[in-house]
Amino acid sequence: MTSHLQGAASPGQPRRLSTEQRESDHSWSSYVYAIGRAGTDLDAIAPRLTGLRDGRVRTVAADGLAALVSSVPAGAFSAEGMKAQLENLTELEQIARTHHTVVEAAHTGATVLPMRLATVYLDDARVRAMLRERGAEFDALLSRLEGHAELGVKVYADPRAAAADPPPAAEGPDRAAPPVSPGRAYLQQRRAQRQTQRDAYRAAGALADEVRGRATGLARDRVTHRPQQGELAAGAGENIANEAYLVPVDRLREFHRALAGLADGLPGVRIEVTGPWAPYSFATPPAESRSA
Amino acid sequence: MSDSLAARMGPSAGPSPYGRQGSSANLADILERVLDKGVVIAGDIQINLLDIELLTIKLRLLVASVDKAKEMGIDWWEHDPSLSSRARPPQQVPTGHPVKTDRGSDPLAEENRQLRAELAELRAAIGSPRSADGHPTDHEEEQ
């Protein structure tokens, strides 16, 4: 079931069903990417977007709200089907990037609430029912996020970079010292390594505090993510602080300026600012969210 | 909205920040958001079951456990006995840093033991006949 749908969609001639065909067919489910207000630019943006499995993105509206939706094969997006897909990193990446691309495109032109990955309804009628049921909550969130974007800020400690670029006047004696035994030389080297490491971590910790202080002053809200340390963590060095800030769009420039150059002159310490993102990290309902 | 968000983005975001994000943003950054953030609403498909799976994937792929974070966290050196004051070159002792020597036994002895073990491994790797235990200068170095 899954495979023949996939197979039909992949080669030269993509299988593109009309919206009507997909909607009325029970072998299709409705995948929700984001929710915004009805009657905004979302209606204009949606038809230009391609969703999962090449599905056209459309808006499904109820009670003044609109969900960005595309039809997905019901089998592949059943609980079992999705589990199988998400266990595969290649498929997970494809789904995540597609989901993200649709959310980002919507975010460029309208205020949206990004949905968690894999929010799937049996059909559009069920999406409308959900919009009616949670309308007040979504409305409040949309008002809160209007005119804001999310910026990610990560601070890295990279002792190896620090070792490659030692601060002046450090470790001077080693050069001038008379030849030493292998054991002694090894211990001296270990000691220098540990010193460099400790300095890099301490500098990164202090920098993270300063970044937090400056960024918080320009942001409406802040969320702390866990440091990225798994196999996908791409940055050189160790991520020691990973935070997201909800920043008014007219302050994004100022935010970048406030953090620019903070890591200059600190060997082995690096700041990475990502975004602007759709406000993923701030889209949780106020009841569950952090107090401002 | 007359002026789009894209037109008001910061300088480092470039002319087309969203296109860039969508196509080439770091996968870890994307997964962090789409798996862990965003509005959680109950879909018709059993999302609660999926949550468990997502969590598993998330932990495996990109986020360390709390224990791992503690182990590798920002203050690990505070509790590392091998980084006591005597192990540091004197001119680089940062002022005001509390020296932790509350680990009971002599931290230098512990470090000495670790270093001897590493030394032995290194020597074995390069084929040196001397064993670390028989080398007196290592001990002198630490005292």
Chai-1 contact restraints between the chains, C-beta under 6 A:
chainA,res_idxA,chainB,res_idxB,connection_type,confidence,min_distance_angstrom,max_distance_angstrom,comment,restraint_id
A,A79,B,I45,contact,1.0,0.0,6.0,A-B,restraint_1
A,A79,B,Q46,contact,1.0,0.0,6.0,A-B,restraint_2
A,A79,B,L49,contact,1.0,0.0,6.0,A-B,restraint_3
A,K83,B,E53,contact,1.0,0.0,6.0,A-B,restraint_4
A,E93,B,L27,contact,1.0,0.0,6.0,A-B,restraint_5
A,A96,B,I30,contact,1.0,0.0,6.0,A-B,restraint_6
A,A96,B,L31,contact,1.0,0.0,6.0,A-B,restraint_7
A,A96,B,V34,contact,1.0,0.0,6.0,A-B,restraint_8
A,H99,B,V34,contact,1.0,0.0,6.0,A-B,restraint_9
A,H100,B,G22,contact,1.0,0.0,6.0,A-B,restraint_10
A,H100,B,I30,contact,1.0,0.0,6.0,A-B,restraint_11
A,H100,B,V34,contact,1.0,0.0,6.0,A-B,restraint_12
A,T101,B,G22,contact,1.0,0.0,6.0,A-B,restraint_13
A,E104,B,Y18,contact,1.0,0.0,6.0,A-B,restraint_14
A,E104,B,Q21,contact,1.0,0.0,6.0,A-B,restraint_15
A,E104,B,G22,contact,1.0,0.0,6.0,A-B,restraint_16
A,T108,B,S4,contact,1.0,0.0,6.0,A-B,restraint_17
A,T108,B,L5,contact,1.0,0.0,6.0,A-B,restraint_18
A,T108,B,A6,contact,1.0,0.0,6.0,A-B,restraint_19
A,T108,B,Y18,contact,1.0,0.0,6.0,A-B,restraint_20
A,G109,B,S4,contact,1.0,0.0,6.0,A-B,restraint_21
A,L113,B,V39,contact,1.0,0.0,6.0,A-B,restraint_22
A,P114,B,G38,contact,1.0,0.0,6.0,A-B,restraint_23
A,M115,B,G38,contact,1.0,0.0,6.0,A-B,restraint_24
A,M115,B,V39,contact,1.0,0.0,6.0,A-B,restraint_25
A,R116,B,G38,contact,1.0,0.0,6.0,A-B,restraint_26
A,R116,B,V40,contact,1.0,0.0,6.0,A-B,restraint_27
A,L117,B,V34,contact,1.0,0.0,6.0,A-B,restraint_28
A,L117,B,L35,contact,1.0,0.0,6.0,A-B,restraint_29
A,A118,B,L50,contact,1.0,0.0,6.0,A-B,restraint_30
A,T119,B,G43,contact,1.0,0.0,6.0,A-B,restraint_31
A,V120,B,G43,contact,1.0,0.0,6.0,A-B,restraint_32
A,V120,B,I45,contact,1.0,0.0,6.0,A-B,restraint_33
A,Y121,B,G43,contact,1.0,0.0,6.0,A-B,restraint_34
A,Y121,B,D44,contact,1.0,0.0,6.0,A-B,restraint_35
A,L122,B,D44,contact,1.0,0.0,6.0,A-B,restraint_36
A,R126,B,D44,contact,1.0,0.0,6.0,A-B,restraint_37
A,S181,B,T137,contact,1.0,0.0,6.0,A-B,restraint_38
A,G183,B,H135,contact,1.0,0.0,6.0,A-B,restraint_39
A,G183,B,T137,contact,1.0,0.0,6.0,A-B,restraint_40
A,G183,B,D138,contact,1.0,0.0,6.0,A-B,restraint_41
A,R184,B,T137,contact,1.0,0.0,6.0,A-B,restraint_42
A,R184,B,E141,contact,1.0,0.0,6.0,A-B,restraint_43
A,L187,B,L115,contact,1.0,0.0,6.0,A-B,restraint_44
A,L187,B,E141,contact,1.0,0.0,6.0,A-B,restraint_45
A,Q195,B,Q92,contact,1.0,0.0,6.0,A-B,restraint_46
A,R198,B,W77,contact,1.0,0.0,6.0,A-B,restraint_47
A,Y201,B,W77,contact,1.0,0.0,6.0,A-B,restraint_48
A,G205,B,I74,contact,1.0,0.0,6.0,A-B,restraint_49
A,H225,B,E32,contact,1.0,0.0,6.0,A-B,restraint_50
A,R226,B,V63,contact,1.0,0.0,6.0,A-B,restraint_51
A,Q228,B,A28,contact,1.0,0.0,6.0,A-B,restraint_52
A,Q228,B,L62,contact,1.0,0.0,6.0,A-B,restraint_53
A,Q229,B,A64,contact,1.0,0.0,6.0,A-B,restraint_54
A,G230,B,L61,contact,1.0,0.0,6.0,A-B,restraint_55
A,G230,B,L62,contact,1.0,0.0,6.0,A-B,restraint_56
A,G230,B,V63,contact,1.0,0.0,6.0,A-B,restraint_57
A,L232,B,L27,contact,1.0,0.0,6.0,A-B,restraint_58
A,L232,B,A28,contact,1.0,0.0,6.0,A-B,restraint_59
A,L232,B,L61,contact,1.0,0.0,6.0,A-B,restraint_60
A,L232,B,L62,contact,1.0,0.0,6.0,A-B,restraint_61
A,A233,B,A28,contact,1.0,0.0,6.0,A-B,restraint_62
A,A234,B,N26,contact,1.0,0.0,6.0,A-B,restraint_63
A,I240,B,I74,contact,1.0,0.0,6.0,A-B,restraint_64
A,V249,B,L5,contact,1.0,0.0,6.0,A-B,restraint_65
A,V249,B,R8,contact,1.0,0.0,6.0,A-B,restraint_66
A,L252,B,M9,contact,1.0,0.0,6.0,A-B,restraint_67
A,L252,B,G10,contact,1.0,0.0,6.0,A-B,restraint_68
A,R253,B,G10,contact,1.0,0.0,6.0,A-B,restraint_69
A,R253,B,P11,contact,1.0,0.0,6.0,A-B,restraint_70
A,H256,B,G10,contact,1.0,0.0,6.0,A-B,restraint_71
A,H256,B,S12,contact,1.0,0.0,6.0,A-B,restraint_72
A,T274,B,D29,contact,1.0,0.0,6.0,A-B,restraint_73
A,P276,B,M9,contact,1.0,0.0,6.0,A-B,restraint_74
A,Y280,B,R33,contact,1.0,0.0,6.0,A-B,restraint_75
A,Y280,B,K37,contact,1.0,0.0,6.0,A-B,restraint_76
A,Y280,B,G38,contact,1.0,0.0,6.0,A-B,restraint_77
A,S281,B,K37,contact,1.0,0.0,6.0,A-B,restraint_78
A,A283,B,G38,contact,1.0,0.0,6.0,A-B,restraint_79
A,A283,B,V39,contact,1.0,0.0,6.0,A-B,restraint_80
